[in-house]
Amino acid sequence: PHLAAQLTIDSISAPAGLDTERIALSRSPVSIDYFAGAAWTDRVPPMLRTTLVQSFENSGAFSAIATDTFIPRTDYLLGIEVRDFEAVYDSQTAPPKATVVLSLKLLKLPERRIIAQTVIRTRQPAVANAIPQVVEAFNTALHQAISETVAWTADNAALSARRR
């Protein structure tokens, strides 16, 4: 659907352990570690934000998409918190599962009132326990999470009055 509305993607927040260029891994629910000698091209929050802006623009779902530093007036603000973005090892022998968990809040502006919220969870097993395969699993999990984010936002019932 094409909405006669402008959407701003707010700065994305993440816990300190995930707000890094390092590729996180977890072998237990209470620990976080990082792959040696491997890194993302940017810190996770700005990397996700760039991907989200491009995906929303490509979707054509809104009349305009921007970041909070770009657009002077906007109708809605999408707030995102990264809750999980790590390779999770569920067993000692199997490759990890790339896990992406995003908490989304859609706000109506200028009131800054939350009109909808959800949590998106995706997991993709790596085919091998090697950096290229783990990164490929992240790409798949992130693509799914981004697609779900765009669909949830554009199809949200709270925006139904804004459809052309």
KABEL-V922834 format. One record per residue. N is the residue number from 1. RES is the residue in three letters. SS is DSSP state (hx for helix, st for strand, lp for the rest). OMEGA is omega in whole degrees, -180 to 180 (none if undefined). Layout:
N_RES_SS_OMEGA / N_RES_SS_OMEGA
//
This chain:
1_PRO_lp_176 / 2_HIS_lp_-179 / 3_LEU_st_176 / 4_ALA_st_-177 / 5_ALA_st_176 / 6_GLN_st_-179 / 7_LEU_st_174 / 8_THR_st_174 / 9_ILE_st_-178 / 10_ASP_lp_173 / 11_SER_lp_-178 / 12_ILE_lp_179 / 13_SER_st_179 / 14_ALA_st_174 / 15_PRO_lp_-176 / 16_ALA_lp_-178 / 17_GLY_lp_179 / 18_LEU_lp_179 / 19_ASP_lp_-173 / 20_THR_lp_174 / 21_GLU_lp_-177 / 22_ARG_st_-180 / 23_ILE_st_-174 / 24_ALA_st_173 / 25_LEU_st_-179 / 26_SER_st_176 / 27_ARG_lp_175 / 28_SER_lp_-178 / 29_PRO_lp_-176 / 30_VAL_lp_-180 / 31_SER_lp_175 / 32_ILE_lp_179 / 33_ASP_st_-177 / 34_TYR_st_175 / 35_PHE_st_178 / 36_ALA_st_174 / 37_GLY_st_-180 / 38_ALA_st_-180 / 39_ALA_st_172 / 40_TRP_lp_180 / 41_THR_lp_-180 / 42_ASP_lp_172 / 43_ARG_lp_-175 / 44_VAL_hx_-178 / 45_PRO_hx_179 / 46_PRO_hx_177 / 47_MET_hx_178 / 48_LEU_hx_-178 / 49_ARG_hx_178 / 50_THR_hx_180 / 51_THR_hx_179 / 52_LEU_hx_179 / 53_VAL_hx_179 / 54_GLN_hx_-179 / 55_SER_hx_177 / 56_PHE_hx_178 / 57_GLU_hx_180 / 58_ASN_hx_-178 / 59_SER_hx_-177 / 60_GLY_lp_-175 / 61_ALA_lp_-178 / 62_PHE_st_179 / 63_SER_st_177 / 64_ALA_st_177 / 65_ILE_st_-179 / 66_ALA_st_170 / 67_THR_st_-176 / 68_ASP_lp_-179 / 69_THR_lp_-170 / 70_PHE_lp_-169 / 71_ILE_lp_-178 / 72_PRO_lp_-179 / 73_ARG_lp_179 / 74_THR_lp_-179 / 75_ASP_lp_-176 / 76_TYR_st_178 / 77_LEU_st_177 / 78_LEU_st_177 / 79_GLY_st_-176 / 80_ILE_st_173 / 81_GLU_st_175 / 82_VAL_st_178 / 83_ARG_st_-180 / 84_ASP_st_176 / 85_PHE_st_-175 / 86_GLU_st_175 / 87_ALA_st_-175 / 88_VAL_st_176 / 89_TYR_lp_179 / 90_ASP_lp_179 / 91_SER_lp_-178 / 92_GLN_lp_-172 / 93_THR_lp_-176 / 94_ALA_lp_173 / 95_PRO_lp_-178 / 96_PRO_lp_173 / 97_LYS_st_174 / 98_ALA_st_-174 / 99_THR_st_178 / 100_VAL_st_176 / 101_VAL_st_-180 / 102_LEU_st_173 / 103_SER_st_-176 / 104_LEU_st_174 / 105_LYS_st_178 / 106_LEU_st_-177 / 107_LEU_st_173 / 108_LYS_st_179 / 109_LEU_lp_10 / 110_PRO_lp_-176 / 111_GLU_lp_-174 / 112_ARG_lp_180 / 113_ARG_st_178 / 114_ILE_st_180 / 115_ILE_st_177 / 116_ALA_st_176 / 117_GLN_st_179 / 118_THR_st_174 / 119_VAL_st_179 / 120_ILE_st_-179 / 121_ARG_st_174 / 122_THR_st_177 / 123_ARG_st_178 / 124_GLN_st_178 / 125_PRO_st_172 / 126_ALA_lp_-180 / 127_VAL_lp_177 / 128_ALA_lp_-180 / 129_ASN_lp_179 / 130_ALA_lp_-174 / 131_ILE_hx_-179 / 132_PRO_hx_-180 / 133_GLN_hx_176 / 134_VAL_hx_178 / 135_VAL_hx_177 / 136_GLU_hx_177 / 137_ALA_hx_176 / 138_PHE_hx_179 / 139_ASN_hx_180 / 140_THR_hx_-180 / 141_ALA_hx_-180 / 142_LEU_hx_178 / 143_HIS_hx_179 / 144_GLN_hx_-180 / 145_ALA_hx_179 / 146_ILE_hx_178 / 147_SER_hx_178 / 148_GLU_hx_179 / 149_THR_hx_180 / 150_VAL_hx_-179 / 151_ALA_hx_-180 / 152_TRP_hx_-177 / 153_THR_hx_-176 / 154_ALA_hx_-178 / 155_ASP_lp_-174 / 156_ASN_lp_-179 / 157_ALA_hx_180 / 158_ALA_hx_-179 / 159_LEU_hx_-172 / 160_SER_hx_-179 / 161_ALA_hx_-176 / 162_ARG_hx_-177 / 163_ARG_st_176 / 164_ARG_lp_none
//
